[in-house]
Amino acid sequence: MDARFRIRPATIADVPALVAVERACFSDPWSAHSITEVVQVATSRAFLAEGSGEIVGYLLARLSGPEGEILDLAVLPRARRRGIARSLLDVASAALAEAGVEHVFLEVRESNRAALALYAAAGYRTIGMRRHYYRNPPEDALVLRTALVPRGNSDR
């Protein structure tokens, strides 16, 4: 795969490719129906990364007033360590800030050191734990949070 990629909003037409990435990345993948729901809902934001004519990663987020949540972030194993996840996270954070979100939350497997390092570098901090959150394999989730400065509100 070419190291170059571009980030763009995901559409309903992209769902089959997002499902394929999801299944390649996770032992307990989201269903096509769940991904479709997020992509088509107005209170969600969905972005994907394309490289060499294929979708190599994506991020799904939702917002509710001043709070946002990263629901899912996936990058194909062969495309990792190229800045794709960080770019998706940065684009999503900017979109959430544009929508007035002030704080973003997410859950991550306690054992996922690569994801924890990514989120720490992006300013996320651990604020709690959800016991037995993941099913396959069973594992606790760490709850992370970061603060955003909503666009147009630079005096905060």
C-alpha positions, 0 to 999 in steps of 0.5 A, a space after each residue: 500500500 502507498 504510504 499516502 492516504 486521504 481522509 473524507 466523510 464516510 457515506 452509506 455506500 462505504 458501509 460494506 468496506 467499513 464492515 470489512 475493515 471492522 472484521 479484519 481488526 476486531 475479534 468482536 466486530 460491529 454488525 453492518 446494521 450498527 455501522 450503518 446506523 452511525 453513518 446515517 444519523 445526523 448526531 454522528 460523524 463518520 470518517 474514513 481513510 483511503 489509500 491506493 484506491 481502498 479504504 484502510 481505516 475509519 472512525 465513528 463518533 457521536 455527539 450529544 450537546 457538549 459531549 462527544 464519544 469516539 465509538 469505533 476507530 479501526 485501521 487495517 493491520 497492514 496499514 498501521 503505524 503510518 499516522 492514519 489513526 492519528 489523522 482520523 482522530 484529528 479530523 474527527 476532533 476538529 469536526 466535533 469541536 466545530 459542532 460545539 463538543 467540549 469533551 470527548 470520551 471513549 473506551 479502549 481495551 485495557 491491554 491495547 497498548 498501541 491505542 493507549 499510546 495514540 490516545 495519550 499523545 492526543 491528550 486523552 486521560 484515563 478517568 475510569 474503568 468499565 469492568 467486563 466491557 468487552 466480550 470476545 475475549 472478555 476484558 475490562 475497558 478503560 474510559 478516557 476523556 479529553 477536552 476540546 476547544 469548540 471552534 469560535 470559542 477561543 476565549 475559553 
